[in-house]
Amino acid sequence: MSNQPRTPQPSGSGDNAPAERRLALRIMTRPLDTNHYGTIFGGVILSAIDQAGFVEARRSGSHRWVTASIERVDFHAPVFVGDVVNLYTATIKQGTKSVTIRVDVESERSPSQSPVPVTSATLTMVAVDSRGTPIPFRSPATV
Ligand SMILES: CC(C)(COP(=O)(O)OP(=O)(O)OC[C@H]1O[C@@H](n2cnc3c(N)ncnc32)[C@H](O)[C@@H]1OP(=O)(O)O)[C@@H](O)C(=O)NCCC(=O)NCCS
């Protein structure tokens, strides 16, 4: 199977949003982010994926959003110190209180700085009220 991230597709039937991929986050990697092999620690990328998921979820409604699950993460290639990491997101499914989001992570590295697909993930974010109770994300803004 190719390491190339697949273009997200709306899944299932019902009120699914078009899976338009957008840049959610752009980060620079530093020596502080490395593991003992000198490559970037996977947890750093997971944290960025979680943040990108929030940025994408917020496009569906101005609410508190929490991560309910990270269904899948594939680390295709390592990330190196000095890489600039781009996180692209697409909402692949909209439910009532939750959205499912695809995150594609690409590293720009010297000398070419052409993007290298490094990680892809799928996660579900849930809109909640101030008490943490799930709410329909199509309701008026709560934050
Ligand atoms: C996520 C959370 C709000 C779900 O609460 P819940 O009462 O179980 O949710 P409900 O059963 O009412 O379901 C609400 C929606 O969330 C979805 N959902 C709930 N748990 C889910 C899970 N584990 N994975 C995917 N979707 C989930 C449901 O499918 C439903 O979606 P829909 O309305 O679009 O059909 C609750 O489990 C929670 O607060 N978890 C902690 C979240 C958090 O702190 N994340 C950061 C971790 S540090």
The ligand as an SDF file (V2000), in Angstrom:
LIG
                    3D

 48 50  0  0  0  0  0  0  0  0999 V2000
  -16.6090   12.1830   24.7580 C   0  0  0  0  0  0  0  0  0  0  0  0
  -17.7260   12.2350   25.7900 C   0  0  0  0  0  0  0  0  0  0  0  0
  -18.2090   13.6880   25.9340 C   0  0  0  0  0  0  0  0  0  0  0  0
  -18.8750   11.3650   25.2780 C   0  0  0  0  0  0  0  0  0  0  0  0
  -19.8980   11.4040   26.2500 O   0  0  0  0  0  0  0  0  0  0  0  0
  -21.1060   10.3530   26.1320 P   0  0  0  0  0  0  0  0  0  0  0  0
  -22.1280   10.7440   27.1570 O   0  0  0  0  0  0  0  0  0  0  0  0
  -20.5800    8.9780   26.1420 O   0  0  0  0  0  0  0  0  0  0  0  0
  -21.6290   10.6920   24.6840 O   0  0  0  0  0  0  0  0  0  0  0  0
  -22.9860   10.2330   23.9770 P   0  0  0  0  0  0  0  0  0  0  0  0
  -23.2070    8.7780   24.1700 O   0  0  0  0  0  0  0  0  0  0  0  0
  -24.1050   11.1580   24.3570 O   0  0  0  0  0  0  0  0  0  0  0  0
  -22.6410   10.4750   22.4190 O   0  0  0  0  0  0  0  0  0  0  0  0
  -22.5150   11.8010   21.9010 C   0  0  0  0  0  0  0  0  0  0  0  0
  -21.8240   11.7000   20.5710 C   0  0  0  0  0  0  0  0  0  0  0  0
  -20.4530   11.3450   20.7730 O   0  0  0  0  0  0  0  0  0  0  0  0
  -20.1340   10.1640   20.0380 C   0  0  0  0  0  0  0  0  0  0  0  0
  -19.1750    9.4010   20.8570 N   0  0  0  0  0  0  0  0  0  0  0  0
  -19.2240    9.1930   22.1790 C   0  0  0  0  0  0  0  0  0  0  0  0
  -18.1740    8.4580   22.5800 N   0  0  0  0  0  0  0  0  0  0  0  0
  -17.4430    8.2070   21.4640 C   0  0  0  0  0  0  0  0  0  0  0  0
  -16.2320    7.5050   21.2080 C   0  0  0  0  0  0  0  0  0  0  0  0
  -15.5490    6.9160   22.1940 N   0  0  0  0  0  0  0  0  0  0  0  0
  -15.7630    7.4540   19.9560 N   0  0  0  0  0  0  0  0  0  0  0  0
  -16.4190    8.0600   18.9420 C   0  0  0  0  0  0  0  0  0  0  0  0
  -17.5810    8.7490   19.1140 N   0  0  0  0  0  0  0  0  0  0  0  0
  -18.0860    8.8040   20.3650 C   0  0  0  0  0  0  0  0  0  0  0  0
  -21.4570    9.4480   19.8750 C   0  0  0  0  0  0  0  0  0  0  0  0
  -21.4000    8.5810   18.7450 O   0  0  0  0  0  0  0  0  0  0  0  0
  -22.3890   10.6200   19.6560 C   0  0  0  0  0  0  0  0  0  0  0  0
  -22.2410   11.1100   18.3360 O   0  0  0  0  0  0  0  0  0  0  0  0
  -23.4890   11.7230   17.4800 P   0  0  0  0  0  0  0  0  0  0  0  0
  -24.3220   12.5640   18.3970 O   0  0  0  0  0  0  0  0  0  0  0  0
  -22.8480   12.5420   16.4040 O   0  0  0  0  0  0  0  0  0  0  0  0
  -24.2460   10.5450   16.9630 O   0  0  0  0  0  0  0  0  0  0  0  0
  -17.2520   11.7120   27.1870 C   0  0  0  0  0  0  0  0  0  0  0  0
  -16.9250   10.3410   27.0730 O   0  0  0  0  0  0  0  0  0  0  0  0
  -16.0460   12.4720   27.6990 C   0  0  0  0  0  0  0  0  0  0  0  0
  -16.1950   13.5490   28.2760 O   0  0  0  0  0  0  0  0  0  0  0  0
  -14.8380   11.9290   27.4740 N   0  0  0  0  0  0  0  0  0  0  0  0
  -13.6060   12.6510   27.8460 C   0  0  0  0  0  0  0  0  0  0  0  0
  -13.2050   13.6130   26.7330 C   0  0  0  0  0  0  0  0  0  0  0  0
  -11.8910   14.2620   27.0340 C   0  0  0  0  0  0  0  0  0  0  0  0
  -11.6830   14.7660   28.1130 O   0  0  0  0  0  0  0  0  0  0  0  0
  -10.9790   14.2210   26.0410 N   0  0  0  0  0  0  0  0  0  0  0  0
   -9.6530   14.6870   26.2380 C   0  0  0  0  0  0  0  0  0  0  0  0
   -8.8340   13.5780   26.7770 C   0  0  0  0  0  0  0  0  0  0  0  0
   -7.4950   14.1620   27.7580 S   0  0  0  0  0  0  0  0  0  0  0  0
  1  2  1  0
  2  3  1  0
  2  4  1  0
  2 36  1  0
  4  5  1  0
  5  6  1  0
  6  7  2  0
  6  8  1  0
  6  9  1  0
  9 10  1  0
 10 11  2  0
 10 12  1  0
 10 13  1  0
 13 14  1  0
 14 15  1  0
 15 16  1  0
 15 30  1  0
 16 17  1  0
 17 18  1  0
 17 28  1  0
 18 19  1  0
 18 27  1  0
 19 20  2  0
 20 21  1  0
 21 22  1  0
 21 27  2  0
 22 23  1  0
 22 24  2  0
 24 25  1  0
 25 26  2  0
 26 27  1  0
 28 29  1  0
 28 30  1  0
 30 31  1  0
 31 32  1  0
 32 33  2  0
 32 34  1  0
 32 35  1  0
 36 37  1  0
 36 38  1  0
 38 39  2  0
 38 40  1  0
 40 41  1  0
 41 42  1  0
 42 43  1  0
 43 44  2  0
 43 45  1  0
 45 46  1  0
 46 47  1  0
 47 48  1  0
M  END
$$$$
